[in-house]
């Protein structure tokens, strides 16, 4: 598959993840009487990954997340030469998704992106007021477990055809656990897209939502290599 096709697939997939996941939080989570709440937002993020895994998994692998690409590289499943282009496409997709969401949300009178716009944060910007340390630990551990799920479910020895379900449900569970702490990132592209439109505190705290997911992903890749008794890996 040509790299250009893979990159376009990653851009479209990450666009859908941000529009679907963050869109559910911004537009539907607290809607009067029928708001979908934390459970609905968690499910929305899982559904974006599940649907895109079936739609573009055969094209690009459906990473949709710089941490996933880095974790797959760390685990010997992804070539280093494609890492930079993949991350660039994912970030552009995330920003594009946030831009469309901004256009949609700004159609409501009184909309103010600086109020949050589904951005990730810690301290006073954590949904539950959790500290920087709590946010750091949460994002590292949640991303670590997400990559363990991905690396395990996509292993050639795993049951065929079920990986998208396991990965989508895994991301749903991660959101159910960690939305109160950080609003759940585990994805630097998702965090970057909405932070740009929030425009203030989200940008100043964005470093954590790059650092922590990358650390968690790299650790998961190393563990995956250790689990692989045959030591099969590519650079």
Residue pairs with C-beta under 8 A, 6 or more apart in sequence:
1 59
1 60
3 82
3 85
5 59
5 60
6 59
6 60
6 61
6 82
6 86
7 60
7 85
7 86
7 88
7 89
8 89
9 56
9 59
9 60
9 62
10 56
10 60
10 62
10 63
10 64
10 86
10 89
10 90
10 93
11 89
11 90
11 92
11 93
11 96
12 56
12 93
13 52
13 55
13 56
13 60
13 62
13 63
13 64
13 93
14 64
14 65
14 89
14 90
14 91
14 92
14 93
14 94
14 97
14 189
14 190
15 93
15 94
15 96
15 97
15 100
16 48
16 51
16 52
16 97
17 45
17 48
17 49
17 52
17 64
17 65
17 93
17 94
17 97
17 187
17 190
18 93
18 94
18 96
18 97
18 98
18 101
18 189
18 190
18 193
18 194
19 97
19 100
19 101
20 44
20 45
20 47
20 48
21 41
21 44
21 45
21 48
21 118
21 190
22 97
22 98
22 101
22 117
22 118
22 190
22 193
22 194
23 44
23 97
23 101
23 104
24 36
24 40
24 41
24 44
24 45
25 41
25 44
25 118
25 183
26 101
26 105
26 117
26 118
27 101
27 104
27 105
28 35
28 36
28 40
28 41
29 35
29 36
29 37
29 38
29 40
29 41
30 37
36 43
36 44
38 175
38 176
38 179
38 180
39 176
41 175
41 179
42 172
42 173
42 175
42 176
42 179
42 184
43 172
45 171
45 172
45 175
45 184
46 168
46 169
46 170
46 171
46 172
46 175
47 168
47 172
48 64
49 62
49 64
49 164
49 167
49 168
49 171
50 164
50 165
50 167
50 168
50 169
51 168
52 62
52 64
53 62
53 163
53 164
53 167
53 168
54 164
55 62
56 62
57 163
57 164
60 86
61 72
61 78
62 164
63 69
63 72
63 86
63 90
64 90
64 93
64 187
64 189
65 90
65 186
65 187
65 188
65 189
65 190
65 213
66 86
66 87
66 90
66 91
66 187
66 188
66 189
66 210
66 213
66 214
67 143
67 146
67 147
67 186
67 187
67 188
67 213
67 214
67 216
67 217
68 146
68 147
68 150
68 187
68 217
69 78
69 83
69 86
69 87
69 90
70 83
70 87
70 214
70 217
70 218
70 221
71 143
71 147
71 150
71 151
71 216
71 217
71 218
71 220
71 221
72 78
72 147
72 150
72 151
72 221
73 79
73 80
73 83
73 221
74 217
74 218
74 220
74 221
74 222
74 224
74 225
75 147
75 151
75 220
75 221
75 222
75 224
75 225
75 233
76 221
76 224
76 225
76 228
76 232
76 233
76 234
76 235
77 151
77 154
77 224
77 233
77 234
78 86
79 234
79 235
80 235
87 189
90 189
91 188
91 189
91 192
91 193
93 189
94 187
94 189
94 190
94 192
94 193
95 192
95 193
95 196
96 193
97 193
98 117
98 193
98 194
98 196
98 197
99 193
99 197
101 194
102 113
102 117
102 197
105 111
105 113
105 117
106 113
113 197
113 198
113 199
114 198
114 199
114 200
116 125
116 198
116 202
117 194
117 197
117 198
117 202
118 183
118 194
119 125
119 183
119 191
119 194
119 195
119 198
119 201
119 202
120 182
120 183
120 184
120 185
120 191
120 194
120 195
120 202
120 205
120 206
120 208
120 209
121 135
121 182
121 183
121 201
121 202
121 205
122 130
122 131
122 132
122 134
122 135
122 136
122 181
122 182
122 205
122 208
123 129
123 130
123 131
123 132
123 135
125 201
125 202
125 205
126 134
126 135
126 180
126 181
126 182
126 183
127 179
127 180
127 181
127 182
127 183
128 180
128 181
130 138
130 180
130 181
130 182
132 208
134 181
135 181
135 182
135 208
135 212
136 208
136 211
136 212
138 177
138 178
138 181
138 182
138 212
139 178
139 182
139 185
139 186
139 208
139 209
139 212
139 213
139 216
140 212
140 213
140 215
140 216
140 219
141 216
142 174
142 177
142 178
142 184
142 186
142 216
143 186
143 212
143 213
143 214
143 215
143 216
143 217
143 220
144 216
144 217
144 219
144 220
144 223
145 170
145 174
145 220
146 170
146 171
146 174
146 186
146 216
146 220
147 216
147 217
147 220
147 221
147 224
148 220
148 223
148 224
149 166
149 167
149 170
150 163
150 167
150 170
151 220
151 221
151 224
152 158
152 224
153 162
153 163
153 166
153 167
154 163
171 186
174 184
174 186
175 184
178 184
178 186
182 209
185 191
185 209
185 212
185 213
186 213
186 216
187 213
188 209
188 210
188 213
188 214
191 202
191 206
191 209
191 210
192 206
192 209
192 210
194 202
195 202
195 203
195 206
196 203
225 231
225 233
